Amino acid sequence: MQIISKLLQFQTKGEIDIIDLTSQFSRYVVESNVKEGVLLANVIGSTGALTTIEFESRVLDDFRQILQKLIPKGAGYKHDIIDSNAHSHLRASLIGPSLSISIQNGNLKLGTWQQPVFVCLDVRSRSRTVAVTIIGE
């Protein structure tokens, strides 16, 4: 069994910037030579999240809209007294910081319209890091 660890670093544009990670994750799997296993990923930080979605502009717009409706900015959250990004932390907690994807026959096992994405939920652009671990044979 192999265990390979990587750090994926990139820049975001700010609030509800959604970044497709499919090509980076796929490249890591190919480089690992793992044929059967799992890719685990987690966000380093509390205002980013990982999920899967169809990476299509209208679906992404709908996703942004539902996040804004479910957890609106400036709704009187207590944490906003500190730095005005309580909604960022709450949205990140709702979506979650981690993701696992099966590897089969040396490829990520994803649906046709399913892409792993990073969602930046902070109020400003920033450098982000996702820890990636590939486990398998």
N, C-alpha and C positions, 0 to 999 in steps of 0.2 A: 504494500500500500504506500502511496505517495501522499505527502502533504506539501502543498506549494502555497506560499503567502506572497501577496502583492499589495502595494498601496497605489490606488488610482487617484491622481490629483488633477484638479481642473478648476477653472474660474467660472463663477456664476454671475448672472446679470442682476440678481436680486429677487424680490418677492414673486413666488410661484413661477420661477424659471424652471423648465422641465428639460432634462438632458437625457437623451437616448444613450444607454450604456451597452447596447447589444454588441456593437462591433468590438469594443474593448474587452468585454467579457468573453466573447467568442475567440478573440485573439489569445487571451490568457489560457483558454482551454486547449487550443491547438498547440501552443508553446509547451504546455504541461505534458503532452502526450497521454493524458488520462483518457481512457476509452469509456469507462463506466465509473460513475461516482456522483459527486455533488459539488456545485459552486456555492459557497456561502459568501454573502456580502453584508457589511454593516457600515453605517454612517459614523464617522467620527465627529461628534457634535450634536447639539440638541435642537437645532433648527433646520435640519435636513431630514429627508425621508426617502425610502426606497419602496417601489411597488412595480407592478406591471400594468401596462395599458396599451391600447393601440396608439402608436405614435402618429396620429393624424390630426391636423390642425383643428378641426371642428370638435373632435373628442377632447383634445387638450383644452380648448376654450371652455367646453362644458365642465371639465374637471376643475379648472380654475374658478369658474362661476359657482360650482357647488361648494367648494372650500370657502369661498367668500360668504356664501349664504349660511353655511353651517357654523362657521366660526368667524364672524365679522371683525374687522380691524376696529380698534377704538371703542369696544363695547363695555368699557368700565372695568376691565380686568385689573385685579390688584397688582399683578407684576408690572403693569404699564408704568407704575410710579418709578420703577427702577430704570427701564430703558425702552419703553413703548413697543415691545415686541412680544407681548404675552400671546397674541394670536398666533405668532410664528411657532412658539413652543407647543401650544395646544394643537395646532394643525399637524405638527410633526409627530406628536404623541398619538394622534388619531390614526395616521397612516402607518407609522411604525418605522424603526430604524434599520430593519434587516430584511433579507430576502434569501431564499434558497432555491436553486434551480438544478434539476437533475441533469446529469451528463449521460448520454447514451450514444454508443457508437462514435465517441469522440466529438459529439456536438451537444450544445445546449438543447434540452428538450422543451421547446416553446411552441405555442400554437402559431398559426399563420399570421395572425394579427396581434400577437402578444410580444411586447418589447419591455425589457427591464429598464426602468428610468429612475433617475435621481430627481427629487423635487426640492428645490431651494425654497425655503419658507421664511427666511430672514428678510428684514426690511431693506437690506443693502447688498450690493455685490460683494463677493468674498471668495477666497480660495477655499476649496472643499477637498476632503479626503474620504475615500471609501476604502475600507480594508476588505480585501478579497482573499478567500482561502479556498483552494481546490483540493478535495480529498477523493482519492480513488485509485484505480489500477488501470 
